[in-house]
Amino acid sequence: MAPEKPIELVEKSKNEKKDAATKKPSKTKKDWLVFLIIGIVSFAAGMGCITYALLKPQIKSEALSYPILPSSKDSSETYSDLTGQVLSEASLKNSPIYCIQVPNGTDGARPQAGLTEAGVIFEAIAEAGITRFAAIFQNPSSAVIGPIRSLRLYYLEWDTPFDCTIVHAGGADDALREVASGGYSDLSENYNYMYRGTYGTRLWNNLFTTPSDLKRFSNDSGKTSSNAKGFSRMTPTESNKNRIESQATEILNITTPTNKNTSELTPKVTNISFNFGSSAIFNVNYEYNQENNTYRRNYGIGAHQIYTCPGEDLGERNPEDICELTTMSPSTVIAIIVKEHRASDNYHEDITTIGSGDAYIFQNGIAIPGKWTKSTREDQIKFTDSEGNEIKLAPGQTIVSAIPEYGSVDY
């Protein structure tokens, strides 16, 4: 019987067999050349990935997209001079414009009817701390518009650049003199083109009109077109890009269309308060709605609701009978700081509209402190930023509130 091999020799023999089975043949010069080429290619590819990662826009969590911005407005589209929005027909661009004086008191004026269709609204104190609107309409389709109240000279000076028919029920003496002598298209209280509602709760705030009435007046008076001097506006595409870039955590320089995640949006300003410096019930608060990029308008007692009345011609009806309530939600909100004092009758207001002053423009979720300037009655207001650059407004409804120097703007 042969003696057993020592254990260490047995293990060595097994390892030698394993090594023999797994040992790779030595590489030839051709093999080394192939490996060298593969190594160079892999290194170059890796460096390319690193460079792309460093230079590409950072991908964020919220999916947003927009196309390449045109160098100018699309020549195939027609934009409203009043709102900056695209018109469905080019022929609507010069349709008659109507500047309607609408009250805002708590004596039956609210809820107003049709205000959500006004392209531009000027808001200021009319008397005794009570605010009033100059609501500017073009191509309205609301079955009821109003109520309609009296005119003030400063509203007329804001209205004039829009080349509009002045729609009102009487007014202050200086305003009526200017309308009579200034060649304006003038529609004062007239029951051929206006009507009184029947609800007693509105008291004297029950004078209304309709789009059909206004069109008849335009045809009867020969004022069948308007050439408005509108605000400087962004196109919808430019506004969307401005919204994304101004709310982004970092500026993105996108030059090609993309549906990738491009930005995480955070509105810079979500709550705004306008204090007219008199009666608190007319102070206004706006809440930014990021989803639809608008500003919900509120008073201390709740949302500012408006009757929306679908149907251009439903007869001379009470808004309460045919309309539904909705909340005012403009696209752009502006405060202009103005010099204001009591007029000589110690009741009405006198507001300086020609000149310049501080302004605060709120749009696309941001605030832009700047200046307003209006050189003459016929000139449109221009808004500039702190560096003197003209500010283009977002398309859509714009509300301009005239805040006295003794009032305040908070955000």
Rosetta blueprint (number, residue, H / E / L):
1 M L
2 A L
3 P L
4 E L
5 K L
6 P L
7 I H
8 E H
9 L H
10 V H
11 E H
12 K H
13 S H
14 K H
15 N H
16 E H
17 K H
18 K H
19 D H
20 A H
21 A H
22 T H
23 K L
24 K L
25 P L
26 S L
27 K L
28 T L
29 K H
30 K H
31 D H
32 W H
33 L H
34 V H
35 F H
36 L H
37 I H
38 I H
39 G H
40 I H
41 V H
42 S H
43 F H
44 A H
45 A H
46 G H
47 M H
48 G H
49 C H
50 I H
51 T H
52 Y H
53 A H
54 L H
55 L H
56 K L
57 P L
58 Q L
59 I L
60 K L
61 S L
62 E E
63 A E
64 L L
65 S L
66 Y L
67 P L
68 I L
69 L L
70 P L
71 S L
72 S L
73 K L
74 D L
75 S L
76 S L
77 E L
78 T L
79 Y E
80 S L
81 D L
82 L L
83 T L
84 G L
85 Q L
86 V E
87 L L
88 S L
89 E L
90 A H
91 S H
92 L H
93 K L
94 N L
95 S L
96 P L
97 I E
98 Y E
99 C E
100 I E
101 Q E
102 V E
103 P E
104 N L
105 G L
106 T L
107 D L
108 G L
109 A L
110 R L
111 P L
112 Q E
113 A E
114 G L
115 L H
116 T H
117 E H
118 A L
119 G L
120 V E
121 I E
122 F E
123 E E
124 A E
125 I E
126 A E
127 E E
128 A L
129 G L
130 I E
131 T E
132 R E
133 F E
134 A E
135 A E
136 I E
137 F E
138 Q E
139 N L
140 P L
141 S L
142 S E
143 A L
144 V L
145 I E
146 G E
147 P L
148 I L
149 R L
150 S L
151 L E
152 R L
153 L H
154 Y H
155 Y H
156 L H
157 E H
158 W H
159 D H
160 T H
161 P H
162 F H
163 D L
164 C L
165 T E
166 I E
167 V E
168 H L
169 A L
170 G L
171 G E
172 A L
173 D H
174 D H
175 A H
176 L H
177 R H
178 E H
179 V H
180 A H
181 S H
182 G L
183 G L
184 Y L
185 S E
186 D E
187 L E
188 S L
189 E L
190 N L
191 Y L
192 N L
193 Y L
194 M L
195 Y E
196 R E
197 G L
198 T L
199 Y L
200 G H
201 T H
202 R H
203 L L
204 W L
205 N L
206 N L
207 L E
208 F E
209 T E
210 T L
211 P H
212 S H
213 D H
214 L H
215 K H
216 R H
217 F H
218 S H
219 N H
220 D H
221 S H
222 G L
223 K L
224 T L
225 S L
226 S L
227 N L
228 A L
229 K L
230 G L
231 F L
232 S L
233 R E
234 M L
235 T L
236 P H
237 T H
238 E H
239 S H
240 N H
241 K H
242 N H
243 R H
244 I H
245 E H
246 S H
247 Q H
248 A E
249 T L
250 E L
251 I L
252 L L
253 N L
254 I L
255 T L
256 T L
257 P L
258 T L
259 N L
260 K L
261 N E
262 T E
263 S E
264 E L
265 L E
266 T L
267 P L
268 K L
269 V L
270 T L
271 N E
272 I E
273 S E
274 F E
275 N E
276 F L
277 G L
278 S L
279 S L
280 A H
281 I H
282 F H
283 N L
284 V E
285 N E
286 Y E
287 E E
288 Y E
289 N E
290 Q L
291 E L
292 N L
293 N L
294 T E
295 Y E
296 R E
297 R E
298 N E
299 Y E
300 G L
301 I L
302 G E
303 A E
304 H L
305 Q E
306 I E
307 Y E
308 T E
309 C L
310 P E
311 G L
312 E L
313 D L
314 L L
315 G L
316 E L
317 R L
318 N L
319 P H
320 E H
321 D H
322 I H
323 C L
324 E E
325 L E
326 T E
327 T E
328 M L
329 S L
330 P L
331 S L
332 T E
333 V E
334 I E
335 A E
336 I E
337 I E
338 V E
339 K L
340 E E
341 H E
342 R E
343 A L
344 S L
345 D L
346 N L
347 Y L
348 H E
349 E E
350 D E
351 I E
352 T L
353 T L
354 I L
355 G E
356 S E
357 G E
358 D E
359 A E
360 Y E
361 I E
362 F E
363 Q E
364 N L
365 G L
366 I E
367 A E
368 I E
369 P E
370 G E
371 K E
372 W E
373 T E
374 K E
375 S L
376 T L
377 R L
378 E L
379 D L
380 Q L
381 I L
382 K E
383 F E
384 T E
385 D E
386 S L
387 E L
388 G L
389 N L
390 E E
391 I L
392 K L
393 L E
394 A L
395 P L
396 G L
397 Q L
398 T E
399 I E
400 V E
401 S E
402 A E
403 I E
404 P E
405 E L
406 Y L
407 G L
408 S E
409 V E
410 D E
411 Y L
